Amino acid sequence: MSKNSATSRRSFLKVAAGASTMFAVPHIIPSSALGKDGAVAPSERIVMGGIGIGRRGTYDLGCFLEQNDVQFRAICDVKRSARDAAKQRIDAHHGNQDCETYRDLRDLLARDDIDAVLIATGPNWHATAATMAAKAGKDVYCEKPSTKNIVQSLELAKIFRRSGCVFQAGTQRRNLPHFAFACELARTGKLGTLRTVYAHPAGMKTESSGWHTPQPVPAKEDVDWDLYLGPAAWRPFNEAHLDGFNFEKGGGMVGGGVLEWGSHCVDLCQWANNADATAPVEYSPPESGRVEARYANGVKLVIREDGWIPLGSCPVRFEGDDGWIETGDSGKFVLSSPELLGERNVAEIGGYPATFHVRDFLDCVKSRSQPLASADVACYSHIACHAANIAVYLGRKLEYDPVKNEFLNDDQANRLRSEALREPWRI
């Protein structure tokens, strides 16, 4: 459904139909072209491109291909093997050879027939690629974590507000029923006055990724090492970097702990606390595998590694004066009181499928409304994680102003809000 071509396609069909009647020439149009027999007419399809189709990108691609109103016409990856595998899969799915492959994302973004892009590169590229896509007028589904630091979070939200493009961060648990139900109980006061929200990190490490032993650089068409590095600081090639290597996320820190899971779990805590447009104002240094933060409304955010009910990965817990709820990727939840369930029949969906999240994005591409994990929502959930990471890294209490978006009386912490990008890349 190319924004510039949807109307012209419909007009073309009308003109073609009129011409065939005028000259009495039989004109047979397949029912699929008209959207019959369960098919989606070409004029109503969302034309997509994929940028970075590795392990996670391969999964995301499958979720998009399940949707019958999506057509992929372009794939970009710095690795030839990933490009070729994605094209083969897409062409087999669509029953044609129309998917073009690119090594450089700028070439894909220059196409005017692409409505939206899936960005599933390593986190090092997420914010830069998403910004480039918005400037090219593309809607974006971007894997998490979406940014490397606080300033990137703010700039990403700003460019999507300015461009009017749709952005969906890959925090897919916002569109899973049991997580949404838990957040709804907290947001709507069913737990009483909310007191504490709990999020699970993947760890509490903030360290430099370092360099591996240099190896010969492959041919550019096989692996474009310079493009793979992109905005990250230069380092010598080593194939170990090509398998999920994240590079530093802000101020020389890998930061995978709080940010990696936090971009899911803290995001849900933000939603539960009706705090999508703000972030905690205080952050404690880590102690016994936990970091505590406090919102301006008094709610406490606890990021902890243990003490969870075994309900699967990515658990969250919300506590109020009148009850609590805890849930995770098992699809199940535990309530303090059965009465809290009420008449709600909540689907128990195990794992963490992104299909619902993808559908939310596609519906918003069509309606031009905001998805559940919009750029503004992702901005502050990521800021909360980045600020917690900085507290972990510095090992001291920090105070943060979510209006000015700066730390109070701490020059060192404020320097860690951003980092230089390698030439020629910009946000």
GIJO-V476073 format. One record per residue. OMEGA is omega as a letter, one per 20 degrees, with the letter a starting at -180 (none if undefined). Layout:
omega=OMEGA
omega=OMEGA
This chain:
omega=r
omega=a
omega=a
omega=a
omega=a
omega=a
omega=a
omega=r
omega=r
omega=r
omega=r
omega=a
omega=r
omega=r
omega=a
omega=r
omega=r
omega=a
omega=a
omega=r
omega=a
omega=a
omega=r
omega=r
omega=r
omega=a
omega=a
omega=r
omega=r
omega=a
omega=a
omega=r
omega=r
omega=r
omega=r
omega=r
omega=r
omega=r
omega=r
omega=a
omega=a
omega=a
omega=a
omega=a
omega=r
omega=a
omega=a
omega=r
omega=r
omega=a
omega=a
omega=a
omega=r
omega=a
omega=a
omega=r
omega=r
omega=r
omega=a
omega=r
omega=r
omega=r
omega=r
omega=a
omega=r
omega=a
omega=a
omega=r
omega=r
omega=r
omega=r
omega=r
omega=a
omega=r
omega=r
omega=r
omega=r
omega=r
omega=a
omega=a
omega=r
omega=r
omega=a
omega=a
omega=a
omega=r
omega=a
omega=a
omega=a
omega=a
omega=r
omega=a
omega=a
omega=r
omega=r
omega=r
omega=a
omega=a
omega=r
omega=a
omega=a
omega=r
omega=a
omega=a
omega=a
omega=r
omega=r
omega=a
omega=r
omega=a
omega=a
omega=r
omega=a
omega=r
omega=a
omega=r
omega=r
omega=r
omega=a
omega=r
omega=r
omega=a
omega=r
omega=a
omega=a
omega=a
omega=a
omega=a
omega=r
omega=r
omega=r
omega=r
omega=r
omega=r
omega=r
omega=r
omega=a
omega=r
omega=a
omega=r
omega=a
omega=r
omega=a
omega=i
omega=a
omega=a
omega=r
omega=a
omega=a
omega=a
omega=r
omega=r
omega=a
omega=a
omega=r
omega=r
omega=a
omega=a
omega=r
omega=r
omega=a
omega=a
omega=a
omega=r
omega=r
omega=r
omega=r
omega=r
omega=a
omega=r
omega=a
omega=a
omega=r
omega=a
omega=r
omega=a
omega=a
omega=r
omega=r
omega=r
omega=r
omega=r
omega=r
omega=r
omega=a
omega=a
omega=a
omega=r
omega=a
omega=r
omega=a
omega=r
omega=a
omega=a
omega=a
omega=r
omega=a
omega=r
omega=a
omega=r
omega=r
omega=a
omega=a
omega=a
omega=r
omega=a
omega=r
omega=r
omega=r
omega=r
omega=r
omega=r
omega=a
omega=r
omega=r
omega=a
omega=r
omega=r
omega=a
omega=a
omega=r
omega=r
omega=r
omega=a
omega=a
omega=r
omega=r
omega=r
omega=r
omega=a
omega=a
omega=r
omega=a
omega=r
omega=a
omega=a
omega=r
omega=a
omega=r
omega=r
omega=a
omega=a
omega=r
omega=a
omega=a
omega=a
omega=a
omega=r
omega=r
omega=r
omega=r
omega=a
omega=r
omega=r
omega=a
omega=a
omega=a
omega=a
omega=a
omega=r
omega=a
omega=r
omega=r
omega=a
omega=r
omega=r
omega=r
omega=r
omega=r
omega=a
omega=a
omega=a
omega=a
omega=a
omega=a
omega=a
omega=a
omega=r
omega=r
omega=a
omega=r
omega=r
omega=r
omega=r
omega=a
omega=r
omega=r
omega=r
omega=r
omega=r
omega=r
omega=r
omega=a
omega=r
omega=r
omega=r
omega=r
omega=r
omega=a
omega=r
omega=r
omega=r
omega=a
omega=a
omega=a
omega=a
omega=a
omega=r
omega=a
omega=a
omega=r
omega=a
omega=r
omega=a
omega=r
omega=r
omega=r
omega=a
omega=r
omega=a
omega=a
omega=r
omega=r
omega=r
omega=r
omega=a
omega=a
omega=a
omega=r
omega=a
omega=a
omega=r
omega=r
omega=r
omega=r
omega=a
omega=r
omega=a
omega=a
omega=a
omega=r
omega=a
omega=a
omega=r
omega=a
omega=r
omega=r
omega=a
omega=a
omega=a
omega=a
omega=a
omega=a
omega=a
omega=a
omega=a
omega=r
omega=r
omega=r
omega=r
omega=a
omega=r
omega=a
omega=r
omega=a
omega=a
omega=a
omega=r
omega=a
omega=r
omega=a
omega=a
omega=a
omega=r
omega=r
omega=r
omega=a
omega=a
omega=a
omega=r
omega=r
omega=r
omega=r
omega=r
omega=r
omega=a
omega=r
omega=r
omega=a
omega=r
omega=r
omega=a
omega=a
omega=r
omega=r
omega=r
omega=r
omega=r
omega=a
omega=r
omega=a
omega=r
omega=r
omega=a
omega=r
omega=r
omega=a
omega=r
omega=r
omega=a
omega=a
omega=r
omega=a
omega=r
omega=a
omega=r
omega=a
omega=r
omega=r
omega=r
omega=r
omega=r
omega=j
omega=a
omega=a
omega=r
omega=none
